[in-house]
């Protein structure tokens, strides 16, 4: 598949290399030709100098054949403009934009433009390492009503089944991290002490789910 990346900073260069290493064709767009020095000497994809929202530049990068487009330059406005042009003009469905302003990211997310809010993601990761218990967002749907979150749990939840967790909280266990690997849980899967719990829930229910999971369960296992 073909991918187009706007912005050859550290994120863009890393994305380009990762995609090419997976056997895909890649074009990287940046208005500063010196930025391409971040790519390894073995990178064989296209290096296109220009603005990522300029149509001639995008066509040169192969946007008409692209499976996906990532706007990861340093400018929020440029990233959003490029993402909208690619989606609305060229019909590329898989589009993502990096946004530094978390409030703007939420707005564009609800407009159907998937965004990565760098500042919020970083602050969430820092908080996760500072606070003993809580939940950290990993994904929100475009409407903002459904959350996928990594959620801490009280030690006494260990030994309880996924069915019990879902019954008590009303959330859905999406998967578990166990010994560094992802595990798709079944209702009978039992939570273990060092598991990493990832749950799907309505955003409005998140405070309740977090409170229930970070306190000792008050029911007996069936």
N, C-alpha and C positions, 0 to 999 in steps of 0.2 A: 504494500500500500504506500501511497505518497502522502507525506506530511509537510506542512509549511509552518515555519516558526518565525514570528516577528520578534526581533530582539536577540542579539548575540552577547548578552551579558553572561554571568556565571550560570544562571538558570537555563537560558536559551541554549548555550553551548552544551551543557550537560544533557538537556533533552535531546538535542540533535545527535549527540554521540550515542546515547542510549537507544534511540530509535534505529539508527543505522546499524548498531551492533546486533539488533534483533532482525536484521535483514530487510528493513524498509528503506525506501528512497526518501530523502529529506532535502528541503530547500530552506535556507536561513536568510532572512531579510534583516538588514540593518542599514541605517543611514550613514553610519560611520564605517568605512572600509577597514579601519584599523581594528575594529571589534572582532573581525574574523580570525584574528591571531589566537583567540581563545580556543578555537577548534584545533584538534590534533592534526598533525601533518598527514595522517592517514585518512582524514575525512574526505569522502569522495562525492558528497552531495553538492548542490548548487549553493553559491554564495552570491546573493543579489543585493547590490547597493541601492537603497532607495527607501521611501516611506512605505510602511506596511499597509497603509490604507489607500495608496495610489493604485489605481486599476492597472496601469501598464506594468508597475512593479510586481503586482500580484500575479498577473498573467505570465510574466517572465519566470516567476517562481513556480508556476505550474498549478495555480489555485484551481483551475478548471478541472483538474484531475485529482484534486486532493481529497483524501478521506477525512482529514481533520486539520484544524488550524489552531495554533496557540499564540496569543498575544502576550508576550512577557517582557516588553520593554520597560523602561523606568518611568514612563508617563501614563498615568491613569486615563487621561483623555484620549491619548493615542491608542491605547489598548482597547478601550471601549469602542471608539470609532472604527478601528480595524475589524473588530469582532462583528460589529453590525454590518459593515460593508460585505464581509465575507459571507455572513449568513444570509443577508437579504438580497445581495446582488448575485452571488454565485451558488447559493443554495447548499452550502456546506453545513450539515447538521451538527457535526462534532466540533464545536468551537468553545474555547475557554479563554478567559482574560484574567490576567493578574491585576489586582486592584490593591493599592496601599490603604485607601480610606475604607474602613470596614462598613461605615454607614452607606456609602455609595455602592459598595459591593452587594449589600442586602437589596438595594433598589433594583440593580441590574439583574440580580439572581431571580427576583420576582417577575422581571420582564422576560425571563426565559433565556438569559445569557449566563451560562455557568461561570462563576468567578472564583478565584482563590484570593482571599483577603490576607495578604502576607502578614500585616501587623497583628491581626486577630489570631491567626494561626500560631505565630510565634509566641504571643502573650499567653495563649491557652496552654502551649507546651511548657512554658516557664511556670505557670500556675500549677499545672499538674505535678510538677516536681517540688513545688513549695507547699502545697496544701495536702493534708493527709488523706482526705476523702472528697469525692466529687465526681462530676461528669465533664468530659471534654467533647465538644462537637467534632465529628469527622465528616459529616455531610448534612446538608439541609436541602429539601426539594425546593424547586423554584418558588413555590407559594410560601415557603417558610413554615409550613404547618407540620411537617414530618422531620424528625431528627434521627440521625444515626450517631450514637455517642459511645465512646469508651467510658464505662462507668465502674467506679470502685465499688466494693461491697464489703460489708462487715464480715469478719472471719467466721461468724456462726452461720453464714449462708453456705459455706463449704460443706459438701455432703448433701445438699438439697438438689432436687432434680430441676431441670429446665422447666418442666410442666408446672412445678410449684412456683418457681420464680415468675413465670408468666401469669399464673392465676392470681398471685398476690399483687403484682405491680400493674397488670394490664398492658405491659410492654411486651415486645417480642424479642427473643434472643436471636440476634442475627448470626453471630458466630462467636467462637471462643478462641483466644490465643493460648496455646498450650505448648510449653517447651519450645517456643520460637516458631511454631507452626499454626496455621489456621485450621480450626475444626468446625465443621458444620454440625451443630448440635441437633439432636432429636429430643422429643419430649422426655425420654428416659435418661438422657445424658446427665450425669451428676457433676455439679460444679466442684472443682478442686481448689485447694488453698492458693496456689500460685497462678491460677488461670487469669487471663485478661478478658473481661466481659464486655461485649459489644451489643448494644440493644437498640432496637427501633421503637420509637414512641412518638406520640403527638407532642408537639412543642408545648402545648398548654399543660400537658401532664408531666412534663419533665421535673418540676420541683417535687411533686409527689413521688415519682419513681425514684429520684435520687435520694429522698428522705427515707423511703422504705428500704432501699438496698444498703444504705450506709448505717443502718441501725440493725440490731439483732432481730431476726424474724420472730414473730409472736405466735406462729402457728406450728403445729406438728406436721411432719411429712406424712403424706398418705402411704 
